[in-house]
Structure formats: C-alpha cells, structure tokens
Amino acid sequence: MVREAQRHLAQWTLQPICALLAEEAATKLGSPVKIDIMRPLQAFDAGGRARELKGIIQALAVAKEAGVDADKAMQLGLMSEDQHSTTSEMLLER
C-alpha cells in the first residue's frame, strides 16, 4: 500500500513539478534537462531489477523474431542510453 502511495505521489504531484523545473533549467542552461523521478520507483530492489531486465530481454527476443529493430524498440520503451548499452551487450553475449 505504501509503495503504491509513493508511486501516485511521484506520478501525479512530483513529476509535473520536476517537468517545470527541467523546463526552467533547460532555458537557463541552454541545453536539454530531464528530471525523471518515476524510473527509480519502478524496481528499487535487486530482485525487482532482475525481473525487470528479464522481461526486457524476453520482449527484445520476441521483437527480434518479429523483425523489429532492437534500437527502435528500446527508444519506444524510453530506456536511457546506459540501460540501452547494457541490455544490448547482454543480448550480444547470448
């Protein structure tokens, strides 16, 4: 229950504030700024991260079989560059 309440607080209250802060910072700094507080809430424990990565790898394998470009699929999944490179390396090792 608490975890769900934290997720709702972050999604409906804090993320819009972060979007405004990022917009103002981008204007002042002259380069794109992204503040994402939702990603850390997705899976903060090691087991959750492992399950999340397993799901991503399975989805990419299915996409590959269907002929979908893995880079495009990861962009649609909103993965950051460091996650993208790590996942790509893991897929290449298989």
N, C-alpha and C positions, 0 to 999 in steps of 0.2 A: 504494500500500500504506500509506504513512504517513497519507494523508488519511483512509482508512478506519479506521485505528487511532485517529486523533484523534476521529473520529465515534463509535466504540464507547466510548472513554473518556468522552466527554461524555455520551452517552446512558445508559450503564449505571452510571457512577460519579458523575460530577459533577452531572448533572441531579437525581438523588434528594437529594443534599446541598443543592443550591440550593432544592429544594422545602421542605426542612426549614427552611432559613434564611428563606425567604419567609414560611413559616407563623409563625415566631417574630417576624419583623419586623412582620408584619400584626397580631399580638397586641399587640406593644409600641406600634406607631404608631396602631393603631385604624383603619386603612384597608387595603384590599387591596394586596398587594405581589406582583408577578410577576417572577421571575428566570428568564429563558429563555436558556440557552446554546446551544441547538440551532439557532436561526434564523441566527445569524451563520455557522454552519458550512455552511449549505445552498449558498450560492454567494458566495464572497468575491471573485471576480474579476469584472471588468466584463462579459466575455463570458458568464459563467455567469448573472449577474443579467439580462442582456438575454434570454438563452434562457428563463430562468425567467419573466420578465414576458411574453414572447411566448406561452408555454404557458398562463399565467393568462388572458391576453386571449382566446386561442383557446377555452379552456374556458368563459369567460363568454359568448362569442358563441354557442357551441353551447347553453349553458344558456338564453340569451335566446330562441333559436329554439325551444327546447323549452317555453318558457313558465315557466321557473324564475326566481324573484325574485333579482336580482343581489345585493342586500344579504344575503339569507339564504344564498346560495351562498358569499359571502365570509366570513360568520360560520362556516359549516361548514368552510371552508378555513383557519380560525384566522388570518386576516390581521389585523394590527394596524390601528388607526384611521388612522395616517398612510399606510400602504400602501393601505388601502381608499379613502381620498380621492384619492390619486394615481392609482390604477387607474381609479376612476370618472371622473375628469377626462379621462383619456386616452381612455376609451370614448366619452365625450360629444363629444370632438373629432373622432372618426372619422366 
